[in-house]
Amino acid sequence: MRRRLQAHRFGDLTKDWTPAIVDGTEVETSAIGGTVASGDLAPVGVALVPIDVGPSKQRAYLGRTPEDQARIIVAHLQDIFASAGGDLRDITSLRVYVRPMAEPADWGPALMAIRTALRDVPCSETVVFADFLGPEQEMLQVEARGRLRHGA
């Protein structure tokens, strides 16, 4: 049975879209960015900047650096997989979308933050350099797929 999954850190930002679904034991996320609905929902130690998102220009908060954005993305993935009844170890593949930038030093630390958080998770990874919708300050988004080890 297919059902929507939520990540509580998105708050009202998910009223018009679904961040993830679970269908049986399969979990699939949309492209998840480093944004939270309010400053108190960010992981500890992450610096934020206020932004306006979506057509209604709703107030949200984005990780200040690409590495901060990566830490928020990992927290969203933890929330999503937990709401499906699993955890990060259930991730089987990642697609990391990186906004084109001149220097790897701009996005390399963000990619390493994700890889460090998932160091014990054997999963495939693809890095794609592409323009994407979202605030221009957003440097990366991650799409994840997984299979729950213990059923849905």
One Martini backbone bead per residue (centre of mass of N, CA, C, O) as a GRO file, in nm:
protein
  152
    1MET     BB    1   0.095   0.037   0.024
    2ARG     BB    2   0.054   0.367  -0.045
    3ARG     BB    3   0.238   0.642   0.122
    4ARG     BB    4   0.293   0.921   0.282
    5LEU     BB    5   0.572   1.119   0.376
    6GLN     BB    6   0.733   1.285   0.648
    7ALA     BB    7   0.908   1.591   0.752
    8HIS     BB    8   0.899   1.791   1.023
    9ARG     BB    9   1.105   2.022   0.926
   10PHE     BB   10   0.903   2.133   0.697
   11GLY     BB   11   0.625   2.157   0.774
   12ASP     BB   12   0.431   2.366   0.571
   13LEU     BB   13   0.604   2.308   0.306
   14THR     BB   14   0.415   2.028   0.246
   15LYS     BB   15   0.122   2.118   0.147
   16ASP     BB   16   0.208   2.096  -0.192
   17TRP     BB   17   0.394   1.840  -0.119
   18THR     BB   18   0.584   1.532  -0.150
   19PRO     BB   19   0.878   1.406  -0.012
   20ALA     BB   20   0.745   1.105   0.025
   21ILE     BB   21   0.731   0.742  -0.024
   22VAL     BB   22   0.554   0.434   0.049
   23ASP     BB   23   0.580   0.091  -0.101
   24GLY     BB   24   0.588  -0.113   0.119
   25THR     BB   25   0.946  -0.130   0.109
   26GLU     BB   26   0.946   0.127  -0.064
   27VAL     BB   27   1.153   0.422  -0.091
   28GLU     BB   28   1.078   0.768  -0.199
   29THR     BB   29   1.217   1.070  -0.291
   30SER     BB   30   1.249   1.369  -0.337
   31ALA     BB   31   1.400   1.658  -0.374
   32ILE     BB   32   1.615   1.744  -0.111
   33GLY     BB   33   1.666   2.016   0.087
   34GLY     BB   34   1.826   2.276   0.305
   35THR     BB   35   1.528   2.312   0.448
   36VAL     BB   36   1.337   2.491   0.694
   37ALA     BB   37   1.061   2.624   0.860
   38SER     BB   38   1.246   2.662   1.123
   39GLY     BB   39   1.508   2.732   1.331
   40ASP     BB   40   1.425   2.497   1.552
   41LEU     BB   41   1.463   2.249   1.315
   42ALA     BB   42   1.754   2.241   1.323
   43PRO     BB   43   2.035   2.118   1.348
   44VAL     BB   44   2.287   2.111   1.540
   45GLY     BB   45   2.518   2.360   1.422
   46VAL     BB   46   2.338   2.511   1.217
   47ALA     BB   47   2.340   2.753   0.982
   48LEU     BB   48   2.117   3.027   0.897
   49VAL     BB   49   1.889   3.153   0.640
   50PRO     BB   50   1.658   3.354   0.526
   51ILE     BB   51   1.371   3.264   0.319
   52ASP     BB   52   1.178   3.252   0.018
   53VAL     BB   53   0.917   3.025  -0.087
   54GLY     BB   54   0.755   2.998  -0.346
   55PRO     BB   55   0.480   3.158  -0.471
   56SER     BB   56   0.411   3.271  -0.162
   57LYS     BB   57   0.668   3.339  -0.001
   58GLN     BB   58   0.763   3.151   0.218
   59ARG     BB   59   0.900   3.116   0.517
   60ALA     BB   60   1.244   3.015   0.560
   61TYR     BB   61   1.536   2.790   0.613
   62LEU     BB   62   1.879   2.794   0.526
   63GLY     BB   63   2.168   2.681   0.484
   64ARG     BB   64   2.446   2.870   0.466
   65THR     BB   65   2.596   2.621   0.371
   66PRO     BB   66   2.644   2.338   0.201
   67GLU     BB   67   2.701   2.177   0.463
   68ASP     BB   68   2.445   2.262   0.613
   69GLN     BB   69   2.253   2.150   0.399
   70ALA     BB   70   2.344   1.855   0.425
   71ARG     BB   71   2.259   1.819   0.723
   72ILE     BB   72   1.960   1.867   0.669
   73ILE     BB   73   1.915   1.642   0.466
   74VAL     BB   74   1.985   1.411   0.657
   75ALA     BB   75   1.759   1.475   0.858
   76HIS     BB   76   1.530   1.428   0.659
   77LEU     BB   77   1.599   1.132   0.597
   78GLN     BB   78   1.563   1.031   0.881
   79ASP     BB   79   1.265   1.110   0.908
   80ILE     BB   80   1.153   0.954   0.667
   81PHE     BB   81   1.254   0.666   0.741
   82ALA     BB   82   1.115   0.664   1.018
   83SER     BB   83   0.817   0.701   0.904
   84ALA     BB   84   0.854   0.406   0.757
   85GLY     BB   85   1.032   0.216   0.974
   86GLY     BB   86   1.331   0.319   0.959
   87ASP     BB   87   1.658   0.398   0.820
   88LEU     BB   88   1.951   0.486   0.670
   89ARG     BB   89   2.020   0.174   0.608
   90ASP     BB   90   1.783   0.169   0.371
   91ILE     BB   91   1.958   0.290   0.175
   92THR     BB   92   2.046   0.241  -0.187
   93SER     BB   93   2.016   0.543  -0.314
   94LEU     BB   94   2.175   0.835  -0.469
   95ARG     BB   95   2.092   1.175  -0.572
   96VAL     BB   96   2.309   1.446  -0.639
   97TYR     BB   97   2.235   1.784  -0.661
   98VAL     BB   98   2.438   2.033  -0.823
   99ARG     BB   99   2.515   2.339  -0.848
  100PRO     BB  100   2.683   2.507  -1.058
  101MET     BB  101   3.037   2.539  -1.005
  102ALA     BB  102   3.367   2.621  -1.021
  103GLU     BB  103   3.433   2.487  -0.730
  104PRO     BB  104   3.473   2.210  -0.533
  105ALA     BB  105   3.500   2.370  -0.260
  106ASP     BB  106   3.188   2.437  -0.254
  107TRP     BB  107   3.079   2.110  -0.260
  108GLY     BB  108   3.262   1.897  -0.121
  109PRO     BB  109   3.179   1.921   0.186
  110ALA     BB  110   2.887   1.829   0.139
  111LEU     BB  111   2.947   1.549   0.029
  112MET     BB  112   3.109   1.458   0.280
  113ALA     BB  113   2.878   1.483   0.485
  114ILE     BB  114   2.706   1.263   0.357
  115ARG     BB  115   2.917   1.033   0.353
  116THR     BB  116   2.961   1.031   0.660
  117ALA     BB  117   2.663   0.969   0.744
  118LEU     BB  118   2.688   0.701   0.523
  119ARG     BB  119   2.943   0.509   0.578
  120ASP     BB  120   2.750   0.241   0.672
  121VAL     BB  121   2.605   0.273   0.379
  122PRO     BB  122   2.531   0.073   0.120
  123CYS     BB  123   2.538   0.286  -0.170
  124SER     BB  124   2.450   0.447  -0.431
  125GLU     BB  125   2.604   0.718  -0.637
  126THR     BB  126   2.497   1.034  -0.781
  127VAL     BB  127   2.635   1.312  -0.954
  128VAL     BB  128   2.462   1.619  -1.042
  129PHE     BB  129   2.488   1.883  -1.269
  130ALA     BB  130   2.223   2.122  -1.197
  131ASP     BB  131   1.968   2.296  -1.256
  132PHE     BB  132   1.720   2.419  -1.015
  133LEU     BB  133   1.471   2.444  -0.828
  134GLY     BB  134   1.492   2.716  -0.619
  135PRO     BB  135   1.682   2.870  -0.433
  136GLU     BB  136   1.979   3.021  -0.521
  137GLN     BB  137   2.123   2.931  -0.241
  138GLU     BB  138   2.084   2.651  -0.330
  139MET     BB  139   2.329   2.382  -0.380
  140LEU     BB  140   2.149   2.122  -0.289
  141GLN     BB  141   2.016   1.794  -0.368
  142VAL     BB  142   1.830   1.493  -0.255
  143GLU     BB  143   1.780   1.164  -0.375
  144ALA     BB  144   1.604   0.878  -0.242
  145ARG     BB  145   1.645   0.524  -0.199
  146GLY     BB  146   1.464   0.231  -0.059
  147ARG     BB  147   1.469  -0.061   0.169
  148LEU     BB  148   1.300  -0.219   0.394
  149ARG     BB  149   1.403  -0.462   0.625
  150HIS     BB  150   1.109  -0.469   0.813
  151GLY     BB  151   0.906  -0.334   0.673
  152ALA     BB  152   0.603  -0.125   0.684
   0.00000   0.00000   0.00000
